[in-house]
Amino acid sequence: MPADIPLAPISTARQIPRWSELREVVQFRRPQAGRTARRLSRALTVEDLRAAARRTTPRAVFDYVDGAAEEEITAARNLAAFRRVVFRPDALRSVADPDTSVEVLGKRLPLPVIFGPTGYTRMMHHHGEAAVARVAEHFGVPYALSTVGSTSIEDVRSAAPGADLWFQVYYTTDEKLNQQLLARAEEQGYSTLVLTVDTSVSGMRLRDVVNGLTIPPTLTAKTFLNMSRFPGWWFHKLTTGGIGFASLDALPGNPTPGEVASMVFDAGLDFTSLDWLRRHWTGRLLVKGVTTAGSAREIMERGADGVVVSNHGGRQLDRTAATLDVLPAIREAVGQQAAVLIDSGIRHGQDIVAARALGADAVMLGRAYLYGIMAGGQDGVVRTYEILAEEYQRCMQLLGVRRSEDLSERHVGFDPPGAGAPA
């Protein structure tokens, strides 16, 4: 047909739609009862939970969670490393009946996720560590309680009697205290000890200094005025007991928080500390804060069961490498039999896929679930897990992978290539 001849108009038959037909395409979201439920239902990503947390929590508290050391370069690198990942999907692979479970330290987990240790969790929300433990128990994943948690070893066990609880320990300057903490954890059935080794001294977290959220607190007038905008937060803090290092409350002499901190941050920490723990702890022992292959090898030679590739979320030494960049070299150094976990920068289910593919058995969450608890307490932690689980399974299937155990290095690349790992 010549191009200058116009096309005839299309004849369209029309009819008035029946309600039964409209009902299939016009369905409104059922309203949620309660402000918190509505807030969480609108959150589709961990970043949405982070935004909600910023709106519902005093700035100083939010900054304590969100901030990092010095110029926050390492914290930014952690996030950027996961975003440099390029996925390489396999074509024509059945992904029906996906299996997201993994085996970690002899236990089967429904998702390669551990709720990691965080301090002062009751400051973020009055539900605190007990809520995190309950959610972990509900979904069947481990939870690691921090030595500087705001709920005690015993109270967390009472809150989640069936949970696989781990205990994150700072090797303090008081050997008697170390023995007491280990004995209490063992008595309460904590299965795994996690020794943190990147805290010989405290990192300089400038946001906390500016806000006055230090040990001891030195709140500024601006910080206090900002906190006054959150009467609900204040009400819960004033009516649910003081916030402190709950597992250390019974220390003789009633030391101040600053004195406790000087015990926890031990400049004399070395391999003899790890040796002592290995002799006195009969359960599984992981070392957290490992960022080089050489350190990982030495740690495994001293009898640890595995390592946590971690730079403390960028909260200690700034300008270190992103954990994802050093992960492959550390896995190669310790072999396939060692447990290798990773934290720092995990905000999406695709991050978990990348970590698994590059050698991690599972990831440890920290900030991700803290954003959830600030946004909605225990239900916010549930929402965090649900979001990550959905993202993880969807990514795995779109990669053409049916089982978590089949994820491998061939499924990921970097653009541009990762910086590699120091030996």
VEXTIPA-477214 format. One line per field, with one value per residue (C-alpha): chain; x negated, y, z; residue in one letter. Coordinates in steps of 0.05 Angstrom, whole numbers, plus 5000, padded with zeros to 4 digits. Each point is the difference from the previous one (the first is absolute). Example, Ala and Ser with C-alpha at 12.3 -4.5 7.8 and 13.67 -1.06 7.14 Angstrom:
// residues 2
mol = (A, A)
X = (4754, 4973)
Y = (4910, 5069)
Z = (5156, 4987)
type = (A, S)
END
This chain:
// residues 423
mol = (A, A, A, A, A, A, A, A, A, A, A, A, A, A, A, A, A, A, A, A, A, A, A, A, A, A, A, A, A, A, A, A, A, A, A, A, A, A, A, A, A, A, A, A, A, A, A, A, A, A, A, A, A, A, A, A, A, A, A, A, A, A, A, A, A, A, A, A, A, A, A, A, A, A, A, A, A, A, A, A, A, A, A, A, A, A, A, A, A, A, A, A, A, A, A, A, A, A, A, A, A, A, A, A, A, A, A, A, A, A, A, A, A, A, A, A, A, A, A, A, A, A, A, A, A, A, A, A, A, A, A, A, A, A, A, A, A, A, A, A, A, A, A, A, A, A, A, A, A, A, A, A, A, A, A, A, A, A, A, A, A, A, A, A, A, A, A, A, A, A, A, A, A, A, A, A, A, A, A, A, A, A, A, A, A, A, A, A, A, A, A, A, A, A, A, A, A, A, A, A, A, A, A, A, A, A, A, A, A, A, A, A, A, A, A, A, A, A, A, A, A, A, A, A, A, A, A, A, A, A, A, A, A, A, A, A, A, A, A, A, A, A, A, A, A, A, A, A, A, A, A, A, A, A, A, A, A, A, A, A, A, A, A, A, A, A, A, A, A, A, A, A, A, A, A, A, A, A, A, A, A, A, A, A, A, A, A, A, A, A, A, A, A, A, A, A, A, A, A, A, A, A, A, A, A, A, A, A, A, A, A, A, A, A, A, A, A, A, A, A, A, A, A, A, A, A, A, A, A, A, A, A, A, A, A, A, A, A, A, A, A, A, A, A, A, A, A, A, A, A, A, A, A, A, A, A, A, A, A, A, A, A, A, A, A, A, A, A, A, A, A, A, A, A, A, A, A, A, A, A, A, A, A, A, A, A, A, A, A, A, A, A, A, A, A, A, A, A, A, A, A, A, A, A, A, A, A, A, A, A, A, A, A, A, A, A, A, A, A, A, A, A, A)
X = (5000, 4972, 4975, 5041, 5066, 5028, 5020, 5074, 5021, 5007, 5072, 5007, 5060, 5018, 5044, 5017, 4959, 5036, 4979, 4978, 4949, 4976, 4992, 4943, 4958, 5022, 4980, 4980, 4949, 5033, 4985, 4956, 5023, 4950, 4947, 4942, 5033, 5014, 4928, 4972, 5048, 4975, 4928, 4978, 4925, 4952, 4986, 5074, 4993, 4939, 5041, 5056, 4949, 4974, 5070, 5018, 4936, 4960, 4943, 4945, 5027, 5008, 4930, 4972, 5026, 4989, 4933, 4929, 4929, 4961, 5019, 5044, 4960, 5000, 5075, 5011, 4952, 5039, 5064, 4965, 4967, 5068, 5025, 4941, 5023, 5022, 5043, 4991, 5064, 5003, 5052, 5051, 4993, 5061, 5009, 5065, 5004, 4940, 4960, 4970, 4974, 4926, 4959, 4959, 4960, 5037, 5070, 5049, 5025, 5060, 4960, 4925, 5012, 4978, 5024, 4934, 4981, 5016, 4991, 5052, 5058, 5052, 4978, 5024, 5067, 5025, 5013, 4924, 4959, 5057, 5041, 4942, 4991, 5074, 5001, 4938, 5034, 5063, 4963, 4949, 4936, 4947, 4994, 4934, 5008, 4947, 4960, 5022, 5072, 5054, 5035, 4964, 4978, 5054, 5057, 4987, 5003, 5065, 5029, 4981, 4993, 4995, 4953, 4930, 4965, 4928, 4960, 4955, 4944, 4949, 4940, 4996, 4941, 5033, 4988, 5050, 5053, 4983, 5010, 5067, 5026, 4982, 5030, 5065, 5005, 4986, 5051, 5053, 4986, 4966, 4969, 4947, 4950, 4982, 4935, 4995, 4928, 5002, 5012, 4932, 5021, 5066, 5009, 5013, 5073, 5007, 5076, 5005, 4950, 5039, 5066, 4969, 5019, 4935, 4980, 5018, 5053, 4985, 5065, 5003, 5060, 5014, 5000, 5046, 5048, 5002, 5015, 5058, 5035, 5009, 5044, 5017, 4926, 4990, 5061, 4975, 4930, 5024, 5049, 4961, 4938, 4932, 4955, 4932, 4954, 5050, 4954, 4948, 5047, 4976, 4927, 4971, 4989, 5056, 4953, 5022, 5015, 4933, 4963, 5037, 4981, 4927, 5005, 5034, 4952, 4936, 4936, 4965, 5045, 4957, 4998, 4991, 5070, 5027, 4961, 5031, 5070, 4988, 4978, 5060, 5056, 5023, 5050, 4987, 4954, 5000, 4954, 5032, 4962, 4956, 4983, 4936, 4985, 4937, 5039, 5054, 4948, 4968, 5067, 5020, 4933, 5015, 5062, 5057, 5059, 5006, 4994, 5047, 4973, 5016, 4975, 5052, 5044, 4947, 5008, 4928, 4941, 5019, 4971, 4997, 5022, 5072, 5016, 5027, 4935, 4958, 5049, 4976, 4927, 5020, 5042, 4942, 4953, 5042, 5027, 5070, 5007, 4995, 5062, 4995, 5052, 5001, 5030, 4996, 5041, 5055, 5065, 5032, 5015, 4956, 4942, 5011, 4999, 4934, 4969, 5021, 4973, 4933, 4988, 5041, 5042, 5047, 5004, 5006, 5050, 4992, 5024, 5053, 5041, 4986, 5034, 5058, 5004, 4997, 5055, 5046, 4972, 5005, 5045, 4948, 4948, 5050, 5009, 4925, 4994, 5060, 4972, 4931, 5029, 5044, 4943, 4952, 5046, 5020, 4928, 4979, 5055, 4987, 4927, 5024, 4981, 5049, 4959, 4958, 4946, 4993, 4980, 4928, 4948, 5021, 5066, 4967, 4949, 4980, 5006, 4948, 4961, 4993, 4938, 4978, 4976, 4935, 4966)
Y = (5000, 5069, 5038, 5062, 4964, 5007, 4938, 4990, 5012, 4938, 4983, 4986, 4964, 5027, 4976, 5023, 4958, 4959, 5006, 4928, 5017, 5064, 4964, 4958, 5061, 5052, 4973, 5047, 4981, 4981, 5054, 4978, 5012, 5042, 5050, 4951, 4946, 5051, 5024, 4930, 4978, 5058, 4979, 4960, 5003, 5006, 5070, 5015, 4976, 5045, 5060, 4982, 4992, 5070, 5028, 4962, 5004, 5057, 5022, 4983, 4928, 4993, 5027, 4950, 4944, 5032, 5032, 4974, 5019, 5062, 5020, 4938, 4978, 4926, 5000, 5030, 4949, 4943, 5023, 5016, 4931, 4965, 5049, 4984, 4928, 4977, 4938, 4947, 4960, 4930, 4990, 4944, 4974, 4977, 5040, 4968, 4983, 5044, 4980, 5061, 4961, 4991, 4962, 5042, 4969, 4935, 5031, 5010, 5071, 5020, 5060, 5016, 5053, 5010, 5059, 5029, 5033, 5074, 5041, 5043, 4970, 5023, 5071, 4992, 4971, 4976, 4930, 4993, 4936, 4957, 5017, 4983, 4933, 4985, 5015, 4957, 4943, 5008, 4995, 4948, 5041, 5014, 5065, 5024, 5041, 5053, 5005, 5073, 4984, 5035, 4934, 4947, 4931, 4969, 5047, 4987, 4926, 5008, 5040, 4947, 4933, 4960, 5047, 4982, 5055, 5020, 5045, 5054, 5011, 5055, 4971, 5047, 5019, 4962, 4924, 4985, 5039, 4962, 4934, 5024, 5022, 4933, 4961, 5039, 4991, 4926, 4991, 5034, 4955, 5049, 4957, 5044, 5051, 5059, 5035, 5071, 5019, 5069, 5041, 5007, 5073, 5034, 5030, 5074, 5007, 5074, 5001, 4973, 5052, 5057, 4973, 4987, 4927, 4978, 4959, 5033, 5042, 5074, 5020, 5068, 5046, 4989, 4925, 5004, 5046, 4951, 4943, 5039, 4994, 4926, 4995, 4927, 4981, 5038, 4968, 4930, 5015, 5030, 4944, 4937, 5006, 5029, 4984, 4973, 4940, 4950, 4940, 5041, 5032, 4955, 5022, 5013, 5072, 5025, 5027, 5057, 4988, 5032, 4952, 4941, 5025, 5002, 4927, 4979, 5036, 4963, 5026, 4937, 4953, 4948, 4927, 4978, 5027, 4956, 4941, 5012, 5001, 4936, 4965, 5025, 4996, 4931, 5024, 5029, 5060, 5053, 5061, 5064, 5058, 4964, 5037, 4966, 4930, 4996, 5015, 4950, 4945, 5015, 5000, 4933, 4970, 5021, 4956, 5046, 4969, 5059, 5074, 5059, 5044, 5067, 5071, 5015, 5034, 5053, 5021, 4986, 5011, 5044, 4990, 4925, 4956, 4982, 4931, 4974, 5017, 4959, 4942, 4955, 5002, 4984, 4941, 4973, 5009, 4961, 4946, 4973, 4967, 5064, 5041, 5068, 5054, 5072, 5064, 5075, 5032, 4947, 5036, 4957, 4927, 5006, 5018, 4933, 4964, 5035, 4982, 4927, 4996, 5029, 4952, 5018, 4947, 5054, 5074, 5036, 5056, 5061, 5067, 4968, 4972, 5061, 5043, 4952, 5003, 5076, 5002, 4951, 4962, 4924, 5004, 5042, 4945, 4950, 5046, 5005, 4925, 4994, 5052, 4968, 4930, 5021, 5037, 4942, 4947, 5044, 5016, 4927, 4977, 5055, 4977, 4931, 4970, 4955, 4987, 5046, 4947, 5007, 5073, 5007, 5051, 4989, 5036, 5066, 5049, 5072, 5063, 5027, 4942, 4997, 5026, 4931, 4980, 5012, 4935)
Z = (5000, 4982, 5061, 4982, 5006, 5072, 5039, 5013, 5072, 5045, 5017, 5075, 5029, 5069, 5057, 5069, 5049, 5052, 5074, 5001, 4946, 5034, 5066, 4970, 4982, 5051, 5068, 5054, 5053, 5064, 5052, 5058, 5071, 5039, 4980, 5008, 4958, 4945, 5002, 4995, 4945, 4957, 5009, 4939, 5013, 5058, 4974, 5011, 5071, 5008, 4977, 5048, 5057, 4986, 5007, 5064, 5041, 5030, 4955, 5050, 5006, 4925, 4989, 5051, 4955, 4933, 5012, 4997, 5017, 4979, 4928, 4992, 4939, 5018, 5013, 4930, 4970, 5031, 4966, 4934, 4995, 5000, 4948, 4954, 4995, 4931, 4998, 4946, 4994, 4973, 4945, 4996, 5071, 5039, 5063, 5023, 5074, 5019, 5061, 5036, 5059, 5018, 5051, 5049, 5055, 4994, 5003, 4943, 4993, 4956, 4974, 5003, 5053, 5072, 5042, 5022, 5066, 5012, 5063, 5035, 4958, 5051, 4986, 4929, 5022, 5068, 4972, 4995, 4995, 5025, 4938, 4954, 5035, 4994, 4926, 4990, 5037, 4959, 4933, 5024, 4992, 5053, 5040, 5030, 5064, 5012, 5064, 5001, 4985, 5041, 5017, 5041, 4980, 5043, 4979, 4926, 5012, 5038, 4942, 4948, 5035, 4935, 4962, 4977, 5040, 4989, 5047, 4973, 5050, 5010, 5035, 5059, 5044, 5057, 4993, 5055, 4963, 4936, 5037, 5028, 4933, 4967, 5058, 4996, 4924, 5006, 5056, 4957, 4941, 4953, 4945, 4970, 5024, 4955, 5020, 4972, 4987, 4967, 5063, 5033, 5007, 4983, 4931, 4994, 4979, 4986, 4995, 5071, 5026, 4967, 5028, 5069, 4997, 5031, 5061, 5046, 4963, 4988, 4966, 4967, 5006, 4926, 5010, 5060, 4962, 4942, 5048, 5029, 4932, 5013, 5063, 4986, 5000, 5065, 5032, 4985, 5024, 5066, 5015, 4980, 5044, 4989, 4941, 5015, 4989, 5029, 5002, 5038, 5051, 5057, 4996, 5069, 5017, 4955, 4946, 4956, 4926, 4983, 5046, 4969, 4931, 5020, 5020, 4936, 4953, 5017, 4967, 5024, 4959, 4963, 4980, 5073, 5012, 4945, 5028, 5069, 4971, 4961, 5064, 5041, 4949, 4978, 4947, 4931, 4996, 4945, 4995, 4975, 4970, 4949, 4936, 4975, 4976, 5043, 5064, 4981, 4992, 5067, 5035, 4971, 5020, 5072, 5001, 4981, 4963, 4952, 4988, 4989, 4945, 5031, 5006, 5054, 4948, 4992, 5073, 5022, 4953, 4940, 4930, 5004, 4942, 4989, 5029, 4934, 4965, 5049, 5008, 4942, 5023, 5072, 4977, 4959, 5060, 5050, 4953, 4991, 5068, 5041, 5014, 4965, 5015, 4977, 5024, 4985, 4944, 4991, 4984, 4946, 4985, 4939, 5046, 5035, 4933, 4982, 5067, 4992, 4929, 5022, 5056, 5062, 5035, 5025, 5016, 5067, 5002, 5044, 4974, 4956, 5058, 5043, 4947, 5006, 5076, 4999, 4949, 5035, 5058, 4997, 4939, 4965, 5010, 4971, 4940, 4990, 4996, 4953, 4952, 4997, 4993, 4942, 4965, 5011, 4971, 4941, 4982, 5007, 4953, 4949, 5000, 4980, 5067, 5037, 5063, 5043, 5000, 4924, 5002, 4979, 4976, 4928, 5015, 5018, 4974, 5017, 4958, 5007, 5029, 5076, 5033, 5024, 5068, 5037, 5022)
type = (M, P, A, D, I, P, L, A, P, I, S, T, A, R, Q, I, P, R, W, S, E, L, R, E, V, V, Q, F, R, R, P, Q, A, G, R, T, A, R, R, L, S, R, A, L, T, V, E, D, L, R, A, A, A, R, R, T, T, P, R, A, V, F, D, Y, V, D, G, A, A, E, E, E, I, T, A, A, R, N, L, A, A, F, R, R, V, V, F, R, P, D, A, L, R, S, V, A, D, P, D, T, S, V, E, V, L, G, K, R, L, P, L, P, V, I, F, G, P, T, G, Y, T, R, M, M, H, H, H, G, E, A, A, V, A, R, V, A, E, H, F, G, V, P, Y, A, L, S, T, V, G, S, T, S, I, E, D, V, R, S, A, A, P, G, A, D, L, W, F, Q, V, Y, Y, T, T, D, E, K, L, N, Q, Q, L, L, A, R, A, E, E, Q, G, Y, S, T, L, V, L, T, V, D, T, S, V, S, G, M, R, L, R, D, V, V, N, G, L, T, I, P, P, T, L, T, A, K, T, F, L, N, M, S, R, F, P, G, W, W, F, H, K, L, T, T, G, G, I, G, F, A, S, L, D, A, L, P, G, N, P, T, P, G, E, V, A, S, M, V, F, D, A, G, L, D, F, T, S, L, D, W, L, R, R, H, W, T, G, R, L, L, V, K, G, V, T, T, A, G, S, A, R, E, I, M, E, R, G, A, D, G, V, V, V, S, N, H, G, G, R, Q, L, D, R, T, A, A, T, L, D, V, L, P, A, I, R, E, A, V, G, Q, Q, A, A, V, L, I, D, S, G, I, R, H, G, Q, D, I, V, A, A, R, A, L, G, A, D, A, V, M, L, G, R, A, Y, L, Y, G, I, M, A, G, G, Q, D, G, V, V, R, T, Y, E, I, L, A, E, E, Y, Q, R, C, M, Q, L, L, G, V, R, R, S, E, D, L, S, E, R, H, V, G, F, D, P, P, G, A, G, A, P, A)
END
